[in-house]
Amino acid sequence: MRAVIIVGDGMADRPLRELGYKTPLEAANPKSMDRLASAGSSGLLDPIAPGVVPGSDVANLSILGYDAGSVYTGRGPLEAVGADIELQEADVAFRCDFATVKNDLIVADKRAGRIYEGLDELEEDLQGLDFSSRYRIEFIFKRTSGFRGVLVLRGQDLSPNISAHGPKTGFRVDLIDAADDSIEAKITCNALKEFVTLSHEFLERHPVNRKRKSEGKPPANIVIPWGPGKRPNLQPLCERYELKAACVAGVSLIKGICKLSGMTVIDIPGATGDIDTDAAAKGEAALTMLQDHDLVFIHVEGPDEASHDGNAGGKIAIIQKIDSMVGLLMERIDPEETYIALLADHTTSTRLRRHTGDPVPLLIAGPDVIRDGVASYSEKVAAGGNLGRIRGRDL
């Protein structure tokens, strides 16, 4: 038997007035998803627990069966592993965002206008900055996708007990503090502050940003690290469930989780982690991996990105892309030998532009799954299915 898990990141939502009080999932009219729902059982899933607002990191750990409260050590190390950085035991890793700040270090655009062009130059030049002589710490910076990146501090006497938050518009970016009184936390905190300060001084005058300013675009004039942590220890899925598993994803966070769980992770050309991603290429890659793997985990980031931008039309468009991918899989997979699960990892409100604690629709179809009469896939209809309401870690 084979199994496919399809996760639309942040695909679930709340009704929107501009959509006639439909959710984007309902407005997308996903015919393949509806057909899949008709062939299986539906229900609701709380990624962590009812009312808990999860990040994508803990939500996907939970979906893969892990107790996120026990294994989660921070977002940074997951991003770093996903970016092919071999983390050492003493390393402390941070997720990073390129952002735009004013002269007083107040965030004006937390994603630097969703910058894409010139990032290779910014990454290469940031890697050339030398911090090691002052702190005896190696700074490893690598960009991942779009405005995202990862920073690893390598050295002795480092601590992940640092208060460092993701960028928020209207807030200062240098509010970094040691979370305890240890000398290790203070050293790490000071080094991180220095990195942020020097990144701003360097990027503010970088040719890429001078060009962006001349074009009226927000400059990527600072790197903001957050989500500190050390490498987590995950029991591989092959040991937990005796499954040989593979991952098809575009963003480093999910690749990192899947690598740490022992999955085969492949890079997909055209998998951007945004609404322009090539969902069909992901479907084709999943079909290839399914030939010699028991489980294939497909993750599509685009719906979450559209939600955070308040882009209802973009969210509908990427849901329709995912729907086409579902149709492709249904055409090519033997329903007598393969299970398919379809879900979101959390709800992301397009109106609020953030994650919420709402449950998400879940459906499972397969050779011996009871058909419960639910004929469509949406937040509302799934509540009437046979699966009831379960936690992510029970999937």
WOKALIN-V438925 format. One record per pair of residues at least 4 apart in sequence whose C-alpha atoms are under 8 Angstrom apart, sorted by sequence separation. I is the first residue (numbers start at 1). J is the second residue. D is the distance in whole Angstrom. If there is no record, write none. Layout:
# WOKALIN-V438925
{{I | J | D} {I | J | D}}
This chain:
# WOKALIN-V438925
{{15 | 19 | 8} {16 | 20 | 7} {17 | 21 | 5} {19 | 23 | 7} {22 | 26 | 6} {23 | 27 | 6} {24 | 28 | 6} {25 | 29 | 7} {26 | 30 | 8} {30 | 34 | 6} {31 | 35 | 6} {32 | 36 | 6} {33 | 37 | 6} {34 | 38 | 6} {35 | 39 | 7} {36 | 40 | 7} {37 | 41 | 7} {46 | 50 | 6} {48 | 52 | 6} {54 | 58 | 6} {55 | 59 | 6} {56 | 60 | 6} {57 | 61 | 6} {58 | 62 | 6} {59 | 63 | 6} {60 | 64 | 6} {61 | 65 | 7} {62 | 66 | 5} {67 | 71 | 6} {68 | 72 | 5} {73 | 77 | 8} {74 | 78 | 7} {75 | 79 | 6} {76 | 80 | 6} {77 | 81 | 6} {78 | 82 | 6} {79 | 83 | 6} {80 | 84 | 7} {81 | 85 | 5} {87 | 91 | 6} {101 | 105 | 5} {102 | 106 | 5} {109 | 113 | 7} {111 | 115 | 7} {115 | 119 | 8} {118 | 122 | 6} {119 | 123 | 6} {120 | 124 | 6} {121 | 125 | 6} {122 | 126 | 6} {123 | 127 | 6} {124 | 128 | 7} {125 | 129 | 7} {131 | 135 | 7} {132 | 136 | 5} {133 | 137 | 8} {143 | 147 | 8} {144 | 148 | 6} {145 | 149 | 7} {154 | 158 | 8} {167 | 171 | 8} {181 | 185 | 7} {182 | 186 | 6} {183 | 187 | 6} {184 | 188 | 6} {185 | 189 | 6} {186 | 190 | 6} {187 | 191 | 6} {188 | 192 | 6} {189 | 193 | 6} {190 | 194 | 6} {191 | 195 | 6} {192 | 196 | 6} {193 | 197 | 6} {194 | 198 | 6} {195 | 199 | 6} {196 | 200 | 6} {197 | 201 | 6} {198 | 202 | 6} {199 | 203 | 6} {200 | 204 | 6} {201 | 205 | 7} {202 | 206 | 6} {205 | 209 | 7} {206 | 210 | 6} {207 | 211 | 6} {208 | 212 | 6} {209 | 213 | 6} {210 | 214 | 6} {211 | 215 | 6} {212 | 216 | 6} {213 | 217 | 5} {235 | 239 | 7} {236 | 240 | 6} {237 | 241 | 6} {238 | 242 | 4} {239 | 243 | 8} {250 | 254 | 8} {251 | 255 | 6} {252 | 256 | 6} {253 | 257 | 6} {254 | 258 | 6} {255 | 259 | 6} {256 | 260 | 6} {257 | 261 | 6} {258 | 262 | 6} {259 | 263 | 5} {267 | 271 | 8} {272 | 276 | 7} {273 | 277 | 6} {278 | 282 | 7} {279 | 283 | 6} {280 | 284 | 6} {281 | 285 | 6} {282 | 286 | 6} {283 | 287 | 6} {284 | 288 | 6} {285 | 289 | 6} {286 | 290 | 6} {287 | 291 | 7} {289 | 293 | 6} {290 | 294 | 7} {301 | 305 | 7} {302 | 306 | 6} {303 | 307 | 6} {304 | 308 | 6} {305 | 309 | 6} {306 | 310 | 6} {307 | 311 | 6} {311 | 315 | 6} {312 | 316 | 6} {313 | 317 | 6} {314 | 318 | 6} {315 | 319 | 6} {316 | 320 | 6} {317 | 321 | 6} {318 | 322 | 6} {319 | 323 | 6} {320 | 324 | 6} {321 | 325 | 6} {322 | 326 | 6} {323 | 327 | 6} {324 | 328 | 6} {325 | 329 | 6} {326 | 330 | 6} {327 | 331 | 6} {328 | 332 | 6} {329 | 333 | 6} {330 | 334 | 8} {334 | 338 | 6} {335 | 339 | 7} {349 | 353 | 5} {350 | 354 | 7} {365 | 369 | 6} {377 | 381 | 7} {378 | 382 | 6} {379 | 383 | 7} {381 | 385 | 8} {384 | 388 | 7} {390 | 394 | 7} {391 | 395 | 7} {16 | 21 | 5} {17 | 22 | 7} {19 | 24 | 7} {22 | 27 | 6} {25 | 30 | 7} {37 | 42 | 7} {54 | 59 | 6} {61 | 66 | 5} {62 | 67 | 6} {66 | 71 | 7} {80 | 85 | 5} {81 | 86 | 6} {101 | 106 | 5} {102 | 107 | 7} {131 | 136 | 8} {132 | 137 | 5} {143 | 148 | 6} {144 | 149 | 5} {153 | 158 | 8} {180 | 185 | 7} {181 | 186 | 7} {204 | 209 | 7} {205 | 210 | 7} {212 | 217 | 5} {213 | 218 | 6} {235 | 240 | 7} {237 | 242 | 7} {238 | 243 | 5} {249 | 254 | 7} {250 | 255 | 8} {258 | 263 | 5} {259 | 264 | 7} {272 | 277 | 5} {290 | 295 | 7} {306 | 311 | 5} {307 | 312 | 7} {330 | 335 | 8} {333 | 338 | 7} {348 | 353 | 7} {349 | 354 | 6} {364 | 369 | 7} {376 | 381 | 7} {377 | 382 | 6} {383 | 388 | 7} {390 | 395 | 8} {15 | 21 | 5} {16 | 22 | 6} {48 | 54 | 7} {61 | 67 | 7} {62 | 68 | 6} {80 | 86 | 8} {81 | 87 | 7} {101 | 107 | 4} {102 | 108 | 6} {131 | 137 | 7} {132 | 138 | 5} {143 | 149 | 4} {144 | 150 | 7} {167 | 173 | 7} {179 | 185 | 7} {203 | 209 | 7} {204 | 210 | 8} {212 | 218 | 6} {213 | 219 | 6} {237 | 243 | 6} {238 | 244 | 6} {249 | 255 | 6} {258 | 264 | 8} {259 | 265 | 6} {271 | 277 | 5} {272 | 278 | 8} {290 | 296 | 6} {306 | 312 | 7} {348 | 354 | 5} {349 | 355 | 6} {376 | 382 | 8} {383 | 389 | 8} {15 | 22 | 5} {16 | 23 | 6} {47 | 54 | 7} {61 | 68 | 6} {80 | 87 | 7} {100 | 107 | 6} {101 | 108 | 5} {131 | 138 | 7} {132 | 139 | 7} {142 | 149 | 6} {143 | 150 | 6} {178 | 185 | 5} {212 | 219 | 6} {237 | 244 | 7} {238 | 245 | 7} {258 | 265 | 7} {270 | 277 | 6} {271 | 278 | 5} {289 | 296 | 7} {348 | 355 | 4} {349 | 356 | 7} {374 | 381 | 7} {14 | 22 | 8} {15 | 23 | 4} {16 | 24 | 8} {19 | 27 | 7} {99 | 107 | 7} {100 | 108 | 6} {101 | 109 | 7} {131 | 139 | 7} {141 | 149 | 7} {142 | 150 | 5} {178 | 186 | 6} {237 | 245 | 7} {247 | 255 | 7} {270 | 278 | 5} {271 | 279 | 7} {306 | 314 | 6} {307 | 315 | 7} {347 | 355 | 6} {348 | 356 | 6} {374 | 382 | 7} {14 | 23 | 5} {15 | 24 | 8} {59 | 68 | 8} {99 | 108 | 8} {100 | 109 | 5} {141 | 150 | 6} {142 | 151 | 7} {177 | 186 | 8} {210 | 219 | 8} {269 | 278 | 8} {306 | 315 | 5} {346 | 355 | 7} {347 | 356 | 6} {13 | 23 | 6} {48 | 58 | 8} {58 | 68 | 6} {77 | 87 | 8} {99 | 109 | 6} {100 | 110 | 6} {141 | 151 | 5} {178 | 188 | 8} {209 | 219 | 5} {255 | 265 | 7} {271 | 281 | 8} {286 | 296 | 6} {346 | 356 | 7} {347 | 357 | 7} {374 | 384 | 7} {12 | 23 | 8} {13 | 24 | 7} {48 | 59 | 7} {99 | 110 | 5} {100 | 111 | 7} {140 | 151 | 6} {141 | 152 | 6} {164 | 175 | 7} {165 | 176 | 8} {178 | 189 | 6} {209 | 220 | 6} {247 | 258 | 6} {270 | 281 | 7} {271 | 282 | 7} {303 | 314 | 8} {304 | 315 | 8} {346 | 357 | 8} {347 | 358 | 6} {374 | 385 | 6} {12 | 24 | 8} {13 | 25 | 8} {47 | 59 | 5} {98 | 110 | 7} {99 | 111 | 5} {100 | 112 | 5} {139 | 151 | 7} {140 | 152 | 5} {164 | 176 | 5} {177 | 189 | 6} {209 | 221 | 7} {246 | 258 | 8} {269 | 281 | 8} {286 | 298 | 7} {303 | 315 | 5} {346 | 358 | 8} {347 | 359 | 7} {373 | 385 | 8} {12 | 25 | 7} {47 | 60 | 8} {80 | 93 | 7} {97 | 110 | 8} {98 | 111 | 6} {99 | 112 | 4} {127 | 140 | 7} {139 | 152 | 6} {140 | 153 | 6} {163 | 176 | 6} {164 | 177 | 7} {176 | 189 | 7} {268 | 281 | 7} {302 | 315 | 7} {303 | 316 | 8} {346 | 359 | 7} {347 | 360 | 6} {372 | 385 | 6} {11 | 25 | 7} {48 | 62 | 7} {58 | 72 | 7} {80 | 94 | 8} {97 | 111 | 7} {98 | 112 | 6} {127 | 141 | 6} {138 | 152 | 8} {139 | 153 | 5} {140 | 154 | 8} {162 | 176 | 7} {163 | 177 | 5} {268 | 282 | 7} {346 | 360 | 6} {363 | 377 | 8} {372 | 386 | 6} {47 | 62 | 7} {77 | 92 | 7} {79 | 94 | 8} {80 | 95 | 8} {126 | 141 | 7} {127 | 142 | 8} {138 | 153 | 6} {139 | 154 | 7} {162 | 177 | 6} {163 | 178 | 6} {204 | 219 | 8} {303 | 318 | 6} {345 | 360 | 7} {47 | 63 | 7} {76 | 92 | 8} {77 | 93 | 5} {79 | 95 | 6} {137 | 153 | 6} {138 | 154 | 5} {162 | 178 | 5} {163 | 179 | 6} {176 | 192 | 8} {204 | 220 | 8} {247 | 263 | 6} {249 | 265 | 8} {282 | 298 | 7} {302 | 318 | 6} {303 | 319 | 7} {344 | 360 | 6} {361 | 377 | 7} {76 | 93 | 5} {77 | 94 | 7} {137 | 154 | 6} {138 | 155 | 6} {161 | 178 | 6} {162 | 179 | 5} {176 | 193 | 7} {203 | 220 | 7} {204 | 221 | 5} {245 | 262 | 8} {246 | 263 | 5} {247 | 264 | 6} {248 | 265 | 7} {249 | 266 | 8} {250 | 267 | 7} {268 | 285 | 7} {343 | 360 | 7} {344 | 361 | 7} {361 | 378 | 6} {57 | 75 | 7} {76 | 94 | 4} {77 | 95 | 8} {123 | 141 | 7} {137 | 155 | 5} {161 | 179 | 5} {162 | 180 | 8} {203 | 221 | 5} {204 | 222 | 7} {245 | 263 | 5} {246 | 264 | 4} {247 | 265 | 5} {248 | 266 | 6} {249 | 267 | 8} {250 | 268 | 7} {343 | 361 | 6} {344 | 362 | 7} {361 | 379 | 5} {75 | 94 | 7} {76 | 95 | 4} {123 | 142 | 6} {136 | 155 | 7} {137 | 156 | 8} {161 | 180 | 7} {174 | 193 | 7} {202 | 221 | 8} {203 | 222 | 6} {244 | 263 | 7} {245 | 264 | 6} {246 | 265 | 6} {247 | 266 | 7} {248 | 267 | 8} {249 | 268 | 8} {343 | 362 | 5} {360 | 379 | 6} {363 | 382 | 8} {75 | 95 | 6} {123 | 143 | 6} {201 | 221 | 8} {248 | 268 | 7} {342 | 362 | 6} {343 | 363 | 7} {362 | 382 | 7} {200 | 221 | 5} {250 | 271 | 5} {251 | 272 | 7} {279 | 300 | 8} {341 | 362 | 7} {342 | 363 | 5} {361 | 382 | 5} {174 | 196 | 7} {199 | 221 | 8} {200 | 222 | 4} {249 | 271 | 7} {250 | 272 | 6} {251 | 273 | 5} {300 | 322 | 8} {341 | 363 | 6} {342 | 364 | 7} {361 | 383 | 8} {162 | 185 | 6} {199 | 222 | 6} {200 | 223 | 7} {250 | 273 | 5} {341 | 364 | 4} {119 | 143 | 8} {161 | 185 | 6} {199 | 223 | 6} {236 | 260 | 7} {237 | 261 | 6} {238 | 262 | 7} {249 | 273 | 8} {340 | 364 | 6} {341 | 365 | 6} {159 | 184 | 5} {160 | 185 | 7} {236 | 261 | 4} {237 | 262 | 6} {277 | 302 | 7} {339 | 364 | 7} {340 | 365 | 5} {157 | 183 | 8} {158 | 184 | 5} {159 | 185 | 5} {162 | 188 | 8} {196 | 222 | 7} {234 | 260 | 6} {235 | 261 | 6} {236 | 262 | 5} {237 | 263 | 7} {275 | 301 | 8} {276 | 302 | 8} {339 | 365 | 6} {340 | 366 | 6} {119 | 146 | 8} {157 | 184 | 5} {158 | 185 | 7} {162 | 189 | 6} {196 | 223 | 6} {233 | 260 | 8} {234 | 261 | 6} {236 | 263 | 8} {273 | 300 | 7} {274 | 301 | 6} {275 | 302 | 4} {339 | 366 | 4} {160 | 188 | 8} {196 | 224 | 6} {232 | 260 | 8} {273 | 301 | 5} {274 | 302 | 4} {275 | 303 | 7} {338 | 366 | 6} {339 | 367 | 7} {158 | 187 | 7} {159 | 188 | 6} {196 | 225 | 8} {273 | 302 | 6} {274 | 303 | 8} {337 | 366 | 8} {338 | 367 | 7} {116 | 146 | 5} {157 | 187 | 8} {158 | 188 | 6} {275 | 305 | 7} {336 | 366 | 7} {337 | 367 | 7} {115 | 146 | 6} {116 | 147 | 7} {274 | 305 | 6} {275 | 306 | 7} {335 | 366 | 6} {336 | 367 | 5} {114 | 146 | 7} {115 | 147 | 6} {274 | 306 | 8} {335 | 367 | 6} {114 | 147 | 6} {192 | 225 | 8} {249 | 282 | 8} {248 | 282 | 6} {112 | 147 | 7} {111 | 147 | 6} {248 | 285 | 7} {248 | 286 | 6} {312 | 350 | 6} {275 | 314 | 7} {311 | 350 | 7} {275 | 315 | 7} {308 | 348 | 8} {310 | 350 | 5} {280 | 321 | 8} {307 | 348 | 6} {308 | 349 | 8} {309 | 350 | 7} {310 | 351 | 6} {275 | 317 | 8} {276 | 318 | 8} {279 | 321 | 6} {283 | 325 | 6} {287 | 329 | 7} {307 | 349 | 6} {308 | 350 | 6} {310 | 352 | 8} {246 | 289 | 7} {275 | 318 | 5} {279 | 322 | 6} {282 | 325 | 8} {283 | 326 | 8} {307 | 350 | 4} {310 | 353 | 6} {280 | 324 | 7} {304 | 348 | 6} {306 | 350 | 8} {307 | 351 | 8} {309 | 353 | 6} {254 | 299 | 8} {280 | 325 | 5} {283 | 328 | 7} {287 | 332 | 8} {308 | 353 | 4} {279 | 325 | 6} {283 | 329 | 7} {287 | 333 | 8} {307 | 353 | 6} {308 | 354 | 6} {9 | 56 | 8} {246 | 293 | 7} {307 | 354 | 7} {99 | 147 | 8} {245 | 293 | 6} {248 | 296 | 7} {280 | 328 | 8} {98 | 147 | 5} {244 | 293 | 5} {245 | 294 | 6} {246 | 295 | 6} {247 | 296 | 6} {248 | 297 | 6} {249 | 298 | 6} {250 | 299 | 8} {97 | 147 | 6} {98 | 148 | 6} {243 | 293 | 8} {244 | 294 | 5} {245 | 295 | 5} {246 | 296 | 5} {247 | 297 | 5} {248 | 298 | 5} {249 | 299 | 5} {250 | 300 | 7} {251 | 301 | 7} {97 | 148 | 5} {98 | 149 | 8} {173 | 224 | 7} {243 | 294 | 6} {244 | 295 | 6} {245 | 296 | 6} {246 | 297 | 6} {247 | 298 | 6} {248 | 299 | 6} {249 | 300 | 6} {250 | 301 | 7} {96 | 148 | 6} {97 | 149 | 6} {243 | 295 | 7} {245 | 297 | 8} {247 | 299 | 8} {95 | 148 | 8} {96 | 149 | 5} {95 | 149 | 6} {96 | 150 | 5} {95 | 150 | 5} {96 | 151 | 7} {94 | 150 | 6} {95 | 151 | 6} {135 | 191 | 7} {93 | 150 | 7} {94 | 151 | 5} {110 | 167 | 5} {167 | 224 | 7} {93 | 151 | 6} {94 | 152 | 6} {110 | 168 | 6} {166 | 224 | 7} {83 | 142 | 8} {93 | 152 | 4} {110 | 169 | 6} {166 | 225 | 7} {92 | 152 | 6} {93 | 153 | 6} {107 | 167 | 7} {109 | 169 | 6} {165 | 225 | 8} {166 | 226 | 5} {83 | 144 | 6} {91 | 152 | 7} {92 | 153 | 5} {107 | 168 | 6} {108 | 169 | 6} {164 | 225 | 7} {165 | 226 | 5} {166 | 227 | 7} {91 | 153 | 6} {92 | 154 | 7} {107 | 169 | 5} {108 | 170 | 6} {164 | 226 | 5} {165 | 227 | 7} {91 | 154 | 5} {106 | 169 | 7} {107 | 170 | 5} {164 | 227 | 7} {90 | 154 | 7} {91 | 155 | 7} {106 | 170 | 6} {107 | 171 | 6} {131 | 195 | 8} {164 | 228 | 7} {90 | 155 | 7} {106 | 171 | 5} {107 | 172 | 6} {88 | 154 | 8} {90 | 156 | 7} {92 | 158 | 7} {106 | 172 | 4} {107 | 173 | 7} {162 | 228 | 7} {83 | 150 | 8} {91 | 158 | 7} {92 | 159 | 7} {93 | 160 | 8} {105 | 172 | 5} {106 | 173 | 6} {161 | 228 | 8} {90 | 158 | 7} {92 | 160 | 6} {99 | 167 | 8} {104 | 172 | 8} {105 | 173 | 6} {160 | 228 | 5} {161 | 229 | 8} {97 | 166 | 8} {105 | 174 | 7} {160 | 229 | 5} {80 | 150 | 6} {96 | 166 | 8} {97 | 167 | 8} {160 | 230 | 7} {79 | 150 | 6} {80 | 151 | 8} {80 | 152 | 7} {126 | 199 | 7} {76 | 150 | 7} {151 | 225 | 7} {76 | 151 | 8} {150 | 225 | 8} {122 | 203 | 8} {122 | 206 | 8} {122 | 208 | 8} {121 | 208 | 8} {118 | 208 | 6} {113 | 217 | 7} {113 | 218 | 6} {115 | 220 | 7} {112 | 218 | 6} {113 | 219 | 8} {145 | 251 | 7} {112 | 219 | 6} {144 | 251 | 8} {145 | 252 | 8} {112 | 220 | 5} {144 | 252 | 6} {109 | 218 | 7} {111 | 220 | 8} {100 | 218 | 6} {100 | 219 | 6} {99 | 219 | 8} {100 | 220 | 5} {101 | 221 | 7} {99 | 220 | 5} {100 | 221 | 5} {101 | 222 | 7} {98 | 220 | 5} {99 | 221 | 6} {100 | 222 | 6} {98 | 221 | 7} {99 | 222 | 6} {98 | 222 | 6} {99 | 223 | 6} {98 | 223 | 5} {99 | 224 | 7} {97 | 223 | 6} {98 | 224 | 6} {96 | 223 | 6} {97 | 224 | 5} {145 | 272 | 7} {96 | 224 | 5} {97 | 225 | 7} {145 | 273 | 7} {96 | 225 | 4} {95 | 225 | 6} {96 | 226 | 6} {94 | 225 | 6} {95 | 226 | 5} {94 | 226 | 5} {95 | 227 | 6} {94 | 227 | 5} {95 | 228 | 7} {93 | 227 | 8} {94 | 228 | 5} {93 | 228 | 6} {94 | 229 | 7} {92 | 228 | 6} {93 | 229 | 6} {92 | 229 | 6} {93 | 230 | 6} {92 | 230 | 5} {91 | 230 | 6} {92 | 231 | 8} {90 | 230 | 7} {91 | 231 | 8} {89 | 230 | 7} {89 | 231 | 7} {88 | 231 | 8} {87 | 231 | 7} {76 | 226 | 7} {76 | 227 | 5} {77 | 228 | 7} {75 | 227 | 5} {76 | 228 | 5} {77 | 229 | 6} {74 | 227 | 5} {75 | 228 | 7} {76 | 229 | 6} {77 | 230 | 6} {78 | 231 | 8} {74 | 228 | 6} {75 | 229 | 7} {76 | 230 | 8} {77 | 231 | 5} {73 | 228 | 8} {74 | 229 | 4} {77 | 232 | 8} {73 | 229 | 5} {74 | 230 | 7} {73 | 230 | 6} {73 | 231 | 7} {73 | 232 | 6} {72 | 232 | 7} {71 | 232 | 6} {71 | 233 | 7} {71 | 234 | 7} {82 | 251 | 8} {83 | 252 | 6} {82 | 252 | 4} {81 | 252 | 8} {82 | 253 | 6} {80 | 252 | 7} {82 | 254 | 7} {83 | 255 | 8} {79 | 252 | 5} {80 | 253 | 8} {82 | 255 | 5} {83 | 256 | 7} {78 | 252 | 8} {79 | 253 | 4} {81 | 255 | 8} {82 | 256 | 4} {78 | 253 | 5} {79 | 254 | 8} {81 | 256 | 5} {82 | 257 | 7} {78 | 254 | 8} {79 | 255 | 8} {80 | 256 | 7} {81 | 257 | 8} {78 | 255 | 8} {79 | 256 | 6} {82 | 259 | 7} {75 | 253 | 8} {78 | 256 | 5} {81 | 259 | 7} {77 | 256 | 8} {78 | 257 | 6} {81 | 260 | 8} {60 | 254 | 8} {57 | 253 | 7} {61 | 257 | 7} {57 | 254 | 7} {60 | 257 | 8} {57 | 257 | 8} {63 | 345 | 7} {60 | 345 | 6} {59 | 345 | 6} {59 | 346 | 7} {2 | 290 | 7} {24 | 312 | 7} {28 | 316 | 5} {27 | 316 | 7} {28 | 317 | 7} {30 | 319 | 8} {56 | 345 | 7} {5 | 295 | 8} {7 | 297 | 8} {9 | 299 | 7} {30 | 320 | 6} {33 | 323 | 6} {56 | 346 | 7} {2 | 293 | 8} {3 | 294 | 6} {4 | 295 | 6} {5 | 296 | 6} {6 | 297 | 6} {7 | 298 | 6} {8 | 299 | 6} {9 | 300 | 6} {10 | 301 | 8} {24 | 315 | 7} {25 | 316 | 7} {28 | 319 | 7} {29 | 320 | 8} {32 | 323 | 6} {55 | 346 | 8} {2 | 294 | 5} {3 | 295 | 5} {4 | 296 | 5} {5 | 297 | 5} {6 | 298 | 5} {7 | 299 | 5} {8 | 300 | 5} {9 | 301 | 5} {11 | 303 | 5} {24 | 316 | 5} {28 | 320 | 6} {31 | 323 | 7} {32 | 324 | 7} {54 | 346 | 7} {1 | 294 | 7} {2 | 295 | 6} {3 | 296 | 6} {4 | 297 | 6} {5 | 298 | 6} {6 | 299 | 6} {7 | 300 | 6} {8 | 301 | 6} {9 | 302 | 7} {10 | 303 | 6} {11 | 304 | 6} {30 | 323 | 6} {33 | 326 | 7} {53 | 346 | 8} {4 | 298 | 7} {8 | 302 | 8} {9 | 303 | 6} {10 | 304 | 4} {25 | 319 | 7} {32 | 326 | 6} {33 | 327 | 8} {36 | 330 | 8} {8 | 303 | 7} {9 | 304 | 5} {32 | 327 | 5} {10 | 307 | 7} {47 | 345 | 6} {47 | 346 | 6} {46 | 346 | 8} {55 | 355 | 7} {54 | 355 | 7} {53 | 355 | 6} {54 | 356 | 8} {53 | 356 | 5} {54 | 357 | 7} {11 | 315 | 8} {52 | 356 | 8} {53 | 357 | 4} {51 | 356 | 8} {52 | 357 | 5} {53 | 358 | 8} {51 | 357 | 4} {52 | 358 | 8} {50 | 357 | 7} {51 | 358 | 6} {11 | 319 | 7} {50 | 358 | 7} {51 | 359 | 8} {50 | 359 | 7} {8 | 319 | 8} {46 | 357 | 8} {46 | 358 | 7} {47 | 359 | 7} {46 | 359 | 5} {47 | 360 | 8} {8 | 322 | 8} {45 | 359 | 5} {46 | 360 | 7} {44 | 359 | 6} {45 | 360 | 5} {44 | 360 | 5} {45 | 361 | 6} {44 | 361 | 5} {45 | 362 | 6} {43 | 361 | 6} {44 | 362 | 5} {42 | 361 | 7} {43 | 362 | 5} {42 | 362 | 6} {43 | 363 | 6} {42 | 363 | 4} {41 | 363 | 6} {42 | 364 | 6} {40 | 363 | 7} {41 | 364 | 5} {40 | 364 | 6} {41 | 365 | 6} {40 | 365 | 4} {37 | 363 | 6} {39 | 365 | 6} {40 | 366 | 7} {67 | 393 | 7} {37 | 364 | 8} {39 | 366 | 8} {65 | 392 | 7} {66 | 393 | 6} {37 | 365 | 7} {41 | 369 | 7} {64 | 392 | 8} {65 | 393 | 4} {36 | 365 | 7} {40 | 369 | 6} {41 | 370 | 6} {63 | 392 | 5} {64 | 393 | 7} {65 | 394 | 6} {40 | 370 | 6} {41 | 371 | 5} {42 | 372 | 7} {62 | 392 | 5} {63 | 393 | 5} {65 | 395 | 7} {40 | 371 | 5} {41 | 372 | 5} {62 | 393 | 4} {63 | 394 | 7} {64 | 395 | 8} {12 | 344 | 6} {39 | 371 | 6} {40 | 372 | 7} {41 | 373 | 8} {42 | 374 | 7} {61 | 393 | 8} {63 | 395 | 6} {11 | 344 | 5} {38 | 371 | 7} {41 | 374 | 7} {59 | 392 | 7} {4 | 338 | 7} {6 | 340 | 8} {10 | 344 | 6} {11 | 345 | 8} {12 | 346 | 7} {13 | 347 | 5} {38 | 372 | 8} {2 | 337 | 6} {3 | 338 | 5} {4 | 339 | 6} {5 | 340 | 6} {6 | 341 | 6} {7 | 342 | 6} {8 | 343 | 6} {9 | 344 | 5} {10 | 345 | 6} {11 | 346 | 7} {12 | 347 | 5} {13 | 348 | 6} {14 | 349 | 6} {16 | 351 | 7} {38 | 373 | 6} {44 | 379 | 8} {1 | 337 | 5} {2 | 338 | 5} {3 | 339 | 5} {4 | 340 | 5} {5 | 341 | 5} {6 | 342 | 5} {7 | 343 | 5} {8 | 344 | 5} {9 | 345 | 6} {10 | 346 | 5} {11 | 347 | 6} {12 | 348 | 6} {13 | 349 | 5} {14 | 350 | 8} {38 | 374 | 6} {1 | 338 | 6} {2 | 339 | 6} {3 | 340 | 6} {4 | 341 | 6} {5 | 342 | 6} {6 | 343 | 6} {7 | 344 | 5} {8 | 345 | 7} {9 | 346 | 7} {10 | 347 | 5} {11 | 348 | 7} {12 | 349 | 8} {13 | 350 | 7} {37 | 374 | 6} {38 | 375 | 4} {1 | 339 | 8} {3 | 341 | 8} {5 | 343 | 8} {7 | 345 | 6} {10 | 348 | 5} {37 | 375 | 6} {38 | 376 | 7} {44 | 382 | 6} {37 | 376 | 6} {43 | 382 | 5} {44 | 383 | 6} {35 | 375 | 7} {37 | 377 | 6} {42 | 382 | 5} {43 | 383 | 5} {34 | 375 | 6} {35 | 376 | 7} {42 | 383 | 7} {43 | 384 | 7} {34 | 376 | 4} {42 | 384 | 7} {43 | 385 | 5} {49 | 391 | 6} {33 | 376 | 7} {34 | 377 | 5} {42 | 385 | 4} {43 | 386 | 6} {44 | 387 | 7} {46 | 389 | 7} {48 | 391 | 6} {33 | 377 | 6} {41 | 385 | 6} {42 | 386 | 6} {43 | 387 | 5} {44 | 388 | 6} {45 | 389 | 6} {46 | 390 | 6} {47 | 391 | 6} {48 | 392 | 6} {10 | 355 | 8} {41 | 386 | 6} {42 | 387 | 6} {43 | 388 | 5} {44 | 389 | 5} {45 | 390 | 5} {46 | 391 | 5} {47 | 392 | 4} {48 | 393 | 7} {41 | 387 | 6} {42 | 388 | 8} {43 | 389 | 6} {44 | 390 | 7} {45 | 391 | 5} {46 | 392 | 6} {47 | 393 | 7} {30 | 377 | 8} {43 | 390 | 8} {45 | 392 | 6} {12 | 360 | 6} {12 | 361 | 7} {26 | 377 | 8} {26 | 378 | 6} {25 | 378 | 6} {25 | 379 | 8} {23 | 379 | 8} {13 | 379 | 8} {12 | 379 | 7}}
